[in-house]
Amino acid sequence: QVRLVESGGGSVQAGGSLKLSCGHSENIPHKFYLAWFRRSPGKQREGVASMNTDGTTTYADSVKGRFTISQDNAKNTLYLQMSSLRPEDTAMYYCAIAPLSWMPMSAILLEGSYEYWGQGTQVTVSS
């Protein structure tokens, strides 16, 4: 059973920064995609950023230039550094794993592409 645990959420004023962490268990395939998703009240879960084991990153247009995804393989931890936060970034943030060696670009930030999910961490940005 693959486990993921998010942390680092909280409340921040617009323009501020937060860094989310996602610790994952070691029993995952050698090749995989790690990603961050978010769900705002009344909206569907949307992909924010993804990174594969080769280090290739993909970002949603809404966060490009503000968010940075990274991972520490030694610590089995995925990160999301969020800067210049906006009230519209308020959401529950989830990390996810797709145990795949490759997927088409069009699928990288789609919820259905990912198999394992964490429970989420809340981020609230006030104006």
Buried (B, 14 or more C-beta within 10 A) or exposed (E): EBBBBBEBBEEBEEEBEBEBBBBBEEEBEEEBBBBBBBBEEEEEBBBBBBBBBEEEEBBBEEBEEBBBBBBEEEEBBBBBBBBEBBEEBBBBBBBBBBBBEEBEEEBBBBBEBBEBBBEBBEBBBEE
